[in-house]
């Protein structure tokens, strides 16, 4: 395991984590109050939510520590039961397009209401029942409640433990052109820079979501290419893989910059899972092995809809000699 944090106030706040595949015992996904969330529209971007909708989603969110308790990573007193690192996955339950598969859930496919579920293919962080982690292009059959591999149509419902959608920014070592995935960012602020609190930004937003979802891609590309709306440098939470390791990159940048950061870290494939003040990374060895957050964003909002934990092999604590620094994990 290798963790690097670069923090310069007002200038940068980057986190890069490398976990060797051999040290990962299992990966776990949690969705807070999933049944209730599925009756709500998440956080609508193409229309204004009602007060009841906003209050309903807010009431479903829980802190990452509660996610970890539900996953069996923490005990009731908040102490780690195993070595684990966790990251936020809070687009799930909030934004259209962010759907998930959990084999043992009922129903196994999670989606918020009003999601048009119109993607031909969903790029997903995928945890297989044999313990392998990968990024796969999947198709979800909502009627049959099954999941299929895009490449050959094979039904993987009995082979995948869980899968969660993210925007694929790196594929086989190549950065994904933004034109190919711009419509996969339901919250367009993650791609284009506009202030929806100001009149000019409201016009940009309204134009982008006009005739949603049919013209969303066309409108988003036009806003950038024709109207000259600049690209956003947003804070993103991304996961990538090489043959040997899993990588987590949390940093500010354009979508392409985040993909490049994953590649520079050593990944061949990668997706974005979370953005902005939702982004967080939790580790078991913080605070004298009681666990805690490392390098949260400056506007971090603790409650969230979903989290992912990577449970690691080995003992929870170490008998460190006097004078050693428990924060060192290289």
DARA-V372583 format. One record per helix or strand of 3 or more residues. SS is the DSSP state (H for helix, E for strand). FROM is the first residue (numbers start at 0). TO is the last residue. If there is no record, write none. Layout:
BEGIN
ss: {SS,SS}
from: {FROM,FROM}
to: {TO,TO}
END
This chain:
BEGIN
ss: {E,E,H,E,H,H,H,E,E,E,E,E,E,E,H,H,H,H,E,E,H,E,H,E,H,E,E}
from: {1,11,20,23,33,50,63,83,99,121,132,145,159,166,177,187,198,215,233,244,254,268,275,280,285,291,305}
to: {7,19,22,30,36,59,69,87,101,127,140,148,164,170,183,189,207,224,240,252,264,274,277,282,288,293,311}
END
